[in-house]
Amino acid sequence: MVTFQKRIIKYRDHILTFLYHPDVPADNNGSERTIRNVKVKQKISGQFKIFAAAENFAILRSIIDTAIKNGQNVFLALNTIADYKRN
């Protein structure tokens, strides 16, 4: 109980931030959903054999998740990036 009280005191200025800033969510469910795809990939394959493959996966996952969060078409976003890389 003492540890909990210390943490409350230490972070008291940040605990209720969502009440004063409407753009701050009251929970971290969005963050947990964001990393879910990565954890599922890790669970299925266990690991990446090559570091470059892990980097590529992270880049693609980031692009896909960002497109989804912004309400954009994922294929169009990937195509736009591929076209940009070609030029």
KEBA-564711 format. One record per atom (N, C-alpha, C): residue number from 1; residue in three letters; atom name; x, y, z. Coordinates in steps of 0.2 Angstrom, whole numbers. Each point is the difference from the previous one (the first is absolute). Layout:
% KEBA-564711
+-----+------+------+-------+-------+-------+
| seq | type | atom |     u |     v |     w |
+-----+------+------+-------+-------+-------+
| NUM |  ALA |   CA |     X |     Y |     Z |
...
+-----+------+------+-------+-------+-------+
% end
This chain:
% KEBA-564711
+-----+------+------+-------+-------+-------+
| seq | type | atom |     u |     v |     w |
+-----+------+------+-------+-------+-------+
|   1 |  MET |    N |     4 |    -6 |     0 |
|   1 |  MET |   CA |    -4 |     6 |     0 |
|   1 |  MET |    C |     4 |     6 |     0 |
|   2 |  VAL |    N |     6 |     0 |     4 |
|   2 |  VAL |   CA |     4 |     6 |     0 |
|   2 |  VAL |    C |     3 |     1 |    -7 |
|   3 |  THR |    N |     2 |    -5 |    -4 |
|   3 |  THR |   CA |     3 |     1 |    -6 |
|   3 |  THR |    C |    -5 |     3 |    -5 |
|   4 |  PHE |    N |    -7 |    -2 |     0 |
|   4 |  PHE |   CA |    -5 |     3 |    -3 |
|   4 |  PHE |    C |    -1 |     8 |     1 |
|   5 |  GLN |    N |     0 |     1 |     7 |
|   5 |  GLN |   CA |     0 |     7 |     2 |
|   5 |  GLN |    C |     5 |     5 |    -3 |
|   6 |  LYS |    N |     6 |    -3 |     0 |
|   6 |  LYS |   CA |     6 |     3 |    -2 |
|   6 |  LYS |    C |    -1 |     2 |    -8 |
|   7 |  ARG |    N |    -2 |    -5 |    -3 |
|   7 |  ARG |   CA |    -1 |     1 |    -8 |
|   7 |  ARG |    C |    -5 |     5 |    -1 |
|   8 |  ILE |    N |    -6 |     0 |     4 |
|   8 |  ILE |   CA |    -5 |     5 |    -1 |
|   8 |  ILE |    C |     3 |     7 |     1 |
|   9 |  ILE |    N |     4 |     1 |     5 |
|   9 |  ILE |   CA |     2 |     6 |     2 |
|   9 |  ILE |    C |     5 |     2 |    -5 |
|  10 |  LYS |    N |     5 |    -4 |    -2 |
|  10 |  LYS |   CA |     5 |     1 |    -5 |
|  10 |  LYS |    C |    -3 |     3 |    -7 |
|  11 |  TYR |    N |    -6 |    -4 |    -2 |
|  11 |  TYR |   CA |    -3 |     2 |    -7 |
|  11 |  TYR |    C |    -6 |     3 |     1 |
|  12 |  ARG |    N |    -2 |     4 |     5 |
|  12 |  ARG |   CA |    -6 |     3 |     1 |
|  12 |  ARG |    C |    -2 |     5 |    -5 |
|  13 |  ASP |    N |     5 |     3 |    -3 |
|  13 |  ASP |   CA |    -1 |     6 |    -5 |
|  13 |  ASP |    C |    -2 |    -4 |    -7 |
|  14 |  HIS |    N |     1 |    -6 |    -1 |
|  14 |  HIS |   CA |    -1 |    -3 |    -6 |
|  14 |  HIS |    C |    -6 |    -5 |     0 |
|  15 |  ILE |    N |    -2 |    -2 |     6 |
|  15 |  ILE |   CA |    -5 |    -5 |     0 |
|  15 |  ILE |    C |    -7 |     2 |    -3 |
|  16 |  LEU |    N |    -2 |     6 |     1 |
|  16 |  LEU |   CA |    -6 |     2 |    -3 |
|  16 |  LEU |    C |     0 |     5 |    -6 |
|  17 |  THR |    N |     6 |    -1 |    -3 |
|  17 |  THR |   CA |     1 |     5 |    -6 |
|  17 |  THR |    C |    -6 |    -1 |    -5 |
|  18 |  PHE |    N |    -3 |    -6 |    -1 |
|  18 |  PHE |   CA |    -5 |     0 |    -5 |
|  18 |  PHE |    C |    -6 |     4 |     2 |
|  19 |  LEU |    N |    -1 |     2 |     6 |
|  19 |  LEU |   CA |    -6 |     4 |     2 |
|  19 |  LEU |    C |     1 |     7 |    -2 |
|  20 |  TYR |    N |     6 |     2 |    -1 |
|  20 |  TYR |   CA |     2 |     7 |    -2 |
|  20 |  TYR |    C |     1 |     1 |    -8 |
|  21 |  HIS |    N |     2 |    -6 |    -3 |
|  21 |  HIS |   CA |     2 |     0 |    -7 |
|  21 |  HIS |    C |    -4 |    -5 |    -3 |
|  22 |  PRO |    N |    -6 |     2 |    -4 |
|  22 |  PRO |   CA |    -4 |    -5 |    -3 |
|  22 |  PRO |    C |     3 |    -4 |    -5 |
|  23 |  ASP |    N |     6 |     2 |    -3 |
|  23 |  ASP |   CA |     3 |    -4 |    -5 |
|  23 |  ASP |    C |     4 |    -6 |     3 |
|  24 |  VAL |    N |     1 |     0 |     7 |
|  24 |  VAL |   CA |     4 |    -5 |     3 |
|  24 |  VAL |    C |    -5 |    -6 |     3 |
|  25 |  PRO |    N |     0 |    -6 |    -3 |
|  25 |  PRO |   CA |    -4 |    -5 |     2 |
|  25 |  PRO |    C |     0 |    -2 |     8 |
|  26 |  ALA |    N |    -5 |    -2 |     3 |
|  26 |  ALA |   CA |     0 |    -2 |     7 |
|  26 |  ALA |    C |     4 |    -7 |     1 |
|  27 |  ASP |    N |     1 |    -4 |    -5 |
|  27 |  ASP |   CA |     3 |    -6 |     1 |
|  27 |  ASP |    C |     6 |    -1 |    -5 |
|  28 |  ASN |    N |     3 |    -6 |     0 |
|  28 |  ASN |   CA |     5 |    -1 |    -5 |
|  28 |  ASN |    C |    -2 |    -6 |    -5 |
|  29 |  ASN |    N |    -6 |    -1 |    -1 |
|  29 |  ASN |   CA |    -2 |    -5 |    -4 |
|  29 |  ASN |    C |     2 |     1 |    -7 |
|  30 |  GLY |    N |     0 |     6 |    -2 |
|  30 |  GLY |   CA |     3 |     1 |    -7 |
|  30 |  GLY |    C |     7 |    -2 |    -1 |
|  31 |  SER |    N |     4 |     1 |     5 |
|  31 |  SER |   CA |     7 |    -2 |     0 |
|  31 |  SER |    C |     1 |    -7 |     0 |
|  32 |  GLU |    N |    -4 |    -4 |     4 |
|  32 |  GLU |   CA |     0 |    -7 |     0 |
|  32 |  GLU |    C |    -3 |    -3 |    -6 |
|  33 |  ARG |    N |    -5 |     3 |    -4 |
|  33 |  ARG |   CA |    -2 |    -3 |    -6 |
|  33 |  ARG |    C |     5 |     1 |    -5 |
|  34 |  THR |    N |     4 |     6 |     0 |
|  34 |  THR |   CA |     5 |     1 |    -5 |
|  34 |  THR |    C |     6 |    -5 |     0 |
|  35 |  ILE |    N |     2 |    -2 |     6 |
|  35 |  ILE |   CA |     5 |    -5 |     0 |
|  35 |  ILE |    C |    -2 |    -8 |    -1 |
|  36 |  ARG |    N |    -7 |    -1 |     0 |
|  36 |  ARG |   CA |    -3 |    -6 |     0 |
|  36 |  ARG |    C |     3 |    -4 |    -6 |
|  37 |  ASN |    N |     0 |     3 |    -6 |
|  37 |  ASN |   CA |     2 |    -3 |    -6 |
|  37 |  ASN |    C |     7 |    -2 |     0 |
|  38 |  VAL |    N |     4 |     4 |     3 |
|  38 |  VAL |   CA |     7 |    -2 |     1 |
|  38 |  VAL |    C |     1 |    -6 |     5 |
|  39 |  LYS |    N |    -4 |     0 |     5 |
|  39 |  LYS |   CA |     1 |    -6 |     5 |
|  39 |  LYS |    C |    -3 |    -6 |    -3 |
|  40 |  VAL |    N |    -5 |     0 |    -5 |
|  40 |  VAL |   CA |    -3 |    -6 |    -3 |
|  40 |  VAL |    C |     5 |    -2 |    -5 |
|  41 |  LYS |    N |     4 |     4 |    -4 |
|  41 |  LYS |   CA |     5 |    -2 |    -4 |
|  41 |  LYS |    C |     5 |    -4 |     4 |
|  42 |  GLN |    N |     2 |     3 |     5 |
|  42 |  GLN |   CA |     6 |    -3 |     4 |
|  42 |  GLN |    C |    -2 |    -7 |     3 |
|  43 |  LYS |    N |    -7 |     0 |     2 |
|  43 |  LYS |   CA |    -2 |    -7 |     3 |
|  43 |  LYS |    C |     0 |    -5 |    -6 |
|  44 |  ILE |    N |    -2 |     2 |    -6 |
|  44 |  ILE |   CA |    -1 |    -5 |    -5 |
|  44 |  ILE |    C |     7 |    -2 |    -3 |
|  45 |  SER |    N |     4 |     5 |    -1 |
|  45 |  SER |   CA |     7 |    -2 |    -3 |
|  45 |  SER |    C |     5 |    -1 |     5 |
|  46 |  GLY |    N |    -1 |     3 |     6 |
|  46 |  GLY |   CA |     6 |    -1 |     5 |
|  46 |  GLY |    C |     5 |     5 |     0 |
|  47 |  GLN |    N |     2 |     2 |    -6 |
|  47 |  GLN |   CA |     6 |     5 |    -1 |
|  47 |  GLN |    C |     1 |     1 |    -7 |
|  48 |  PHE |    N |     3 |     5 |    -2 |
|  48 |  PHE |   CA |     3 |     2 |    -7 |
|  48 |  PHE |    C |     7 |    -3 |     0 |
|  49 |  LYS |    N |     1 |    -3 |    -5 |
|  49 |  LYS |   CA |     7 |    -3 |    -1 |
|  49 |  LYS |    C |     5 |     5 |    -2 |
|  50 |  ILE |    N |    -2 |     5 |    -4 |
|  50 |  ILE |   CA |     4 |     5 |    -3 |
|  50 |  ILE |    C |    -2 |     7 |     3 |
|  51 |  PHE |    N |     4 |     4 |     3 |
|  51 |  PHE |   CA |    -2 |     7 |     2 |
|  51 |  PHE |    C |    -3 |     4 |    -5 |
|  52 |  ALA |    N |     2 |     0 |    -6 |
|  52 |  ALA |   CA |    -3 |     4 |    -5 |
|  52 |  ALA |    C |    -8 |    -2 |    -1 |
|  53 |  ALA |    N |    -1 |    -6 |     1 |
|  53 |  ALA |   CA |    -7 |    -3 |    -1 |
|  53 |  ALA |    C |    -5 |     4 |     6 |
|  54 |  ALA |    N |     3 |     0 |     6 |
|  54 |  ALA |   CA |    -3 |     3 |     6 |
|  54 |  ALA |    C |    -1 |     7 |    -2 |
|  55 |  GLU |    N |     5 |     4 |    -2 |
|  55 |  GLU |   CA |    -1 |     7 |    -2 |
|  55 |  GLU |    C |    -5 |     1 |    -5 |
|  56 |  ASN |    N |     0 |    -4 |    -5 |
|  56 |  ASN |   CA |    -5 |     1 |    -6 |
|  56 |  ASN |    C |    -7 |    -2 |     3 |
|  57 |  PHE |    N |    -1 |    -5 |     4 |
|  57 |  PHE |   CA |    -6 |    -1 |     3 |
|  57 |  PHE |    C |    -3 |     6 |     4 |
|  58 |  ALA |    N |     5 |     3 |     4 |
|  58 |  ALA |   CA |    -2 |     6 |     4 |
|  58 |  ALA |    C |    -2 |     6 |    -4 |
|  59 |  ILE |    N |     4 |     1 |    -5 |
|  59 |  ILE |   CA |    -2 |     5 |    -5 |
|  59 |  ILE |    C |    -7 |    -1 |    -3 |
|  60 |  LEU |    N |    -1 |    -6 |    -3 |
|  60 |  LEU |   CA |    -7 |    -1 |    -3 |
|  60 |  LEU |    C |    -5 |     0 |     5 |
|  61 |  ARG |    N |     1 |    -2 |     6 |
|  61 |  ARG |   CA |    -5 |     0 |     5 |
|  61 |  ARG |    C |    -2 |     7 |     2 |
|  62 |  SER |    N |     5 |     4 |     1 |
|  62 |  SER |   CA |    -1 |     7 |     1 |
|  62 |  SER |    C |    -4 |     4 |    -5 |
|  63 |  ILE |    N |     2 |    -2 |    -6 |
|  63 |  ILE |   CA |    -4 |     4 |    -6 |
|  63 |  ILE |    C |    -7 |    -3 |     0 |
|  64 |  ILE |    N |    -1 |    -6 |     1 |
|  64 |  ILE |   CA |    -7 |    -3 |     0 |
|  64 |  ILE |    C |    -4 |     3 |     6 |
|  65 |  ASP |    N |     3 |     0 |     6 |
|  65 |  ASP |   CA |    -4 |     2 |     5 |
|  65 |  ASP |    C |    -2 |     8 |     0 |
|  66 |  THR |    N |     5 |     4 |    -3 |
|  66 |  THR |   CA |    -1 |     7 |     0 |
|  66 |  THR |    C |    -5 |     1 |    -5 |
|  67 |  ALA |    N |     0 |    -3 |    -6 |
|  67 |  ALA |   CA |    -6 |     0 |    -5 |
|  67 |  ALA |    C |    -6 |    -1 |     3 |
|  68 |  ILE |    N |    -1 |    -6 |     4 |
|  68 |  ILE |   CA |    -6 |    -2 |     3 |
|  68 |  ILE |    C |    -3 |     6 |     5 |
|  69 |  LYS |    N |     5 |     2 |     4 |
|  69 |  LYS |   CA |    -2 |     5 |     5 |
|  69 |  LYS |    C |    -2 |     7 |    -3 |
|  70 |  ASN |    N |     2 |     1 |    -6 |
|  70 |  ASN |   CA |    -1 |     6 |    -4 |
|  70 |  ASN |    C |    -6 |    -1 |    -4 |
|  71 |  GLY |    N |    -3 |    -6 |     0 |
|  71 |  GLY |   CA |    -6 |    -1 |    -5 |
|  71 |  GLY |    C |     2 |     0 |    -7 |
|  72 |  GLN |    N |     6 |    -2 |    -2 |
|  72 |  GLN |   CA |     2 |     0 |    -7 |
|  72 |  GLN |    C |     0 |    -7 |    -2 |
|  73 |  ASN |    N |     0 |    -1 |    -7 |
|  73 |  ASN |   CA |     0 |    -7 |    -3 |
|  73 |  ASN |    C |     8 |    -2 |     1 |
|  74 |  VAL |    N |     0 |    -6 |     3 |
|  74 |  VAL |   CA |     7 |    -3 |     1 |
|  74 |  VAL |    C |     4 |    -1 |    -6 |
|  75 |  PHE |    N |    -4 |    -3 |    -5 |
|  75 |  PHE |   CA |     4 |    -2 |    -7 |
|  75 |  PHE |    C |     2 |     7 |    -3 |
|  76 |  LEU |    N |    -4 |     5 |     0 |
|  76 |  LEU |   CA |     1 |     6 |    -3 |
|  76 |  LEU |    C |     6 |     3 |     3 |
|  77 |  ALA |    N |     1 |     0 |     7 |
|  77 |  ALA |   CA |     5 |     3 |     4 |
|  77 |  ALA |    C |     7 |    -4 |    -2 |
|  78 |  LEU |    N |     0 |    -7 |     0 |
|  78 |  LEU |   CA |     5 |    -4 |    -2 |
|  78 |  LEU |    C |     3 |     2 |    -7 |
|  79 |  ASN |    N |    -5 |     0 |    -5 |
|  79 |  ASN |   CA |     1 |     2 |    -7 |
|  79 |  ASN |    C |     3 |     7 |    -1 |
|  80 |  THR |    N |    -2 |     5 |     4 |
|  80 |  THR |   CA |     3 |     6 |     0 |
|  80 |  THR |    C |     7 |     0 |     2 |
|  81 |  ILE |    N |     1 |    -3 |     5 |
|  81 |  ILE |   CA |     7 |    -1 |     3 |
|  81 |  ILE |    C |     5 |    -3 |    -5 |
|  82 |  ALA |    N |    -3 |    -6 |    -3 |
|  82 |  ALA |   CA |     4 |    -4 |    -5 |
|  82 |  ALA |    C |     1 |     5 |    -6 |
|  83 |  ASP |    N |    -5 |     4 |    -3 |
|  83 |  ASP |   CA |     2 |     4 |    -5 |
|  83 |  ASP |    C |     5 |     5 |     1 |
|  84 |  TYR |    N |     0 |     3 |     6 |
|  84 |  TYR |   CA |     4 |     5 |     2 |
|  84 |  TYR |    C |     7 |    -3 |     1 |
|  85 |  LYS |    N |     1 |    -6 |     2 |
|  85 |  LYS |   CA |     7 |    -3 |     0 |
|  85 |  LYS |    C |     2 |    -2 |    -7 |
|  86 |  ARG |    N |    -4 |    -1 |    -5 |
|  86 |  ARG |   CA |     2 |    -1 |    -6 |
|  86 |  ARG |    C |     3 |     6 |    -4 |
|  87 |  ASN |    N |    -3 |     6 |     2 |
|  87 |  ASN |   CA |     2 |     6 |    -3 |
|  87 |  ASN |    C |     6 |     3 |     3 |
+-----+------+------+-------+-------+-------+
% end
